[in-house]
Amino acid sequence: MLSMIGLAGGLALLIALTIRGMNLFIAAPLCALVVALTNNMTLFLGDTNFVETYMSGFTGFIASWFFMFLLGALFGKFMEDSGAADSVSRWIIEKVGYKRAVLAVVAACAILTYGGVSVFVVAFSVYPMAVSLFKDANLPRRFIPATMAFGSITFTMTSAGSPEIQNWIPIKYLGTSPFAAWEVSLVVALFMALFGYWWLAKMINKAVANGEVFEARDSDPKLRERDYPHPLTGILPLVVVLVLSFTLHEELAQLALIVALGGGVLCLLAINFKHFYDLSTAVNAGTTGALVAIGNTAAVVGFGAIAKNTEAFQDTVTLMTQIPGNELIGAAIAVSVIAGLTGSASGGQAIALPLVGPHYLDQGVEPDELHRIVSISSGALDSLPHNGYVVTTIRAICHETHKAAYWSMAALTVVVPLIGLSMAIALFSIF
C-alpha cells in the first residue's frame, strides 16, 4: 500500500510543483526520491538504486536526442535571426489575413509532424514564425504552446500513415501496418482537427474579448529596419527538413532527423547568409536553448525511470492489463494510465504492448483495431504537466509558465484526444 501511495503521491507532487513553476532539475529528482524511498529502493547500493536508475534515464534521453535538440534549436534561431520567420509570417498575414494566423501555425506543425519531423523539433522550428504571426495579429502569446501542440501531438501524431513513432511501435507487437484501421482513423482525425480548432479559436477569441493582447518581451526578436529575405527562403528550409525526414525515416529511423535538420540548417545558412543580423549570437542562443530544453526533459524522464522500476508500477501495469469488459476499452485504459504515469506516449506503448498485445489478440481482437486504439490512447494522458514535450514547449521554447499556458494546452491535447478515443471505440463497436 505504501508503495502505491508513494508512486501516486510522487506523481501528484511533480505535477503540482511543475504547475507552480519550480525548477525541474530540483522538482523531478525530489519527487523521484519520494517514489524511490516509499518503494524500498536504496539510494546508492544494489543493482537497482536511486542514483544509477535516475541517471540512466536522464543520460539515456540526452544520448538519444542531443543532436536533434541542438540542430532543432539552431534551426529555429537561424529562422529568427535571418528574418526568415518574420518574412514568412508577414506573407501569410498578407495572403490569409490576421484571423488565419492561428490556422497557419497549426497547419505548419501538422505538415511537419505528418512528414516525420519529431514533435520536439517541430516546436523549435515553428516557434519563431508563431511569435511573429501572433505579434502581427495581436493575439495573446500564452496560447502559442497550445496552438503548436494541437498541430503536433493530436490529430497527426497518432493517425494512420503518420511516420511518428507513436504510430509505429504497435507494428512490432501486433504485426500490423502504419495504415491500420485507416477508415476510422480518418474520421477521428478529422473530428479532432475540426473540433480542436474550433475550441482553440473560441478560447483565443474569449481572451481577446476580455482585453488580452500580445505582450512583447525583451527576449523577443527586436524589430529592426532591415532588408527581409523573400518568404520562400523561410519556406524552402522547412521543405528540406520535411522531404529529407520523410524520405530517410524508414532507412535511418531516428538518425534521419539529424540528416534532415542538418540539411535545413545548411540550407538556411546558404540562402539567407547575407540577411543574418548576428550569426554568432544566434548560435550561442540556440545552443543554450537546446541544453536547457533537453535538460528539463531529461529530468522528467529520470522520474519516469524511477517509477518504472518500482513494485507499485509493475502492479499497476498488471492491473491495467486485466481490466474486464470490452477489450478495446481495457486496452485504451491500460495504455492511457501507463502513458500518464511515465509522461510519455511512446513509453506507455512500449511498456503496455508486450502484455496488452498477446492478451487481447488471444481474445480475438482485430489487430488493426487494437493498433489504432493503442496509438490514439497513448496521445491523451501522456500530456499531463510533467510530460517532456509539454515542459520543453511551454518553458524552454515559448518561455511561458504552466499556470498561464498549460490549461489551454490540456484542453486540446488531453480532452480532445480522449473524445476522439471514445469515438474510435464506438465506431469499432458499431462496424
HELIX and SHEET records of a PDB file:
HELIX    1   1 LEU A    2  ILE A   19  1                                  18    
HELIX    2   2 LEU A   24  THR A   38  1                                  15    
HELIX    3   3 PHE A   50  ASP A   81  1                                  32    
HELIX    4   4 ALA A   84  VAL A   96  1                                  13    
HELIX    5   5 TYR A   98  ARG A  100  5                                   3    
HELIX    6   6 ALA A  101  TYR A  114  1                                  14    
HELIX    7   7 VAL A  119  ALA A  137  1                                  19    
HELIX    8   8 ARG A  141  PHE A  143  5                                   3    
HELIX    9   9 ILE A  144  ILE A  153  1                                  10    
HELIX   10  10 ILE A  165  LEU A  174  1                                  10    
HELIX   11  11 TRP A  182  ALA A  209  1                                  28    
HELIX   12  12 LEU A  232  LEU A  252  1                                  21    
HELIX   13  13 LEU A  255  ASN A  272  1                                  18    
HELIX   14  14 PHE A  273  HIS A  275  5                                   3    
HELIX   15  15 LEU A  279  LYS A  308  1                                  30    
HELIX   16  16 GLU A  311  MET A  320  1                                  10    
HELIX   17  17 GLU A  327  THR A  342  1                                  16    
HELIX   18  18 ALA A  345  LEU A  361  1                                  17    
HELIX   19  19 PRO A  367  SER A  378  1                                  12    
HELIX   20  20 LEU A  381  SER A  383  5                                   3    
HELIX   21  21 GLY A  388  VAL A  391  1                                   4    
HELIX   22  22 THR A  392  ILE A  397  3                                   6    
HELIX   23  23 HIS A  402  ALA A  410  1                                   9    
HELIX   24  24 ALA A  411  VAL A  415  3                                   5    
HELIX   25  25 VAL A  416  ILE A  430  1                                  15    
END                                                                             
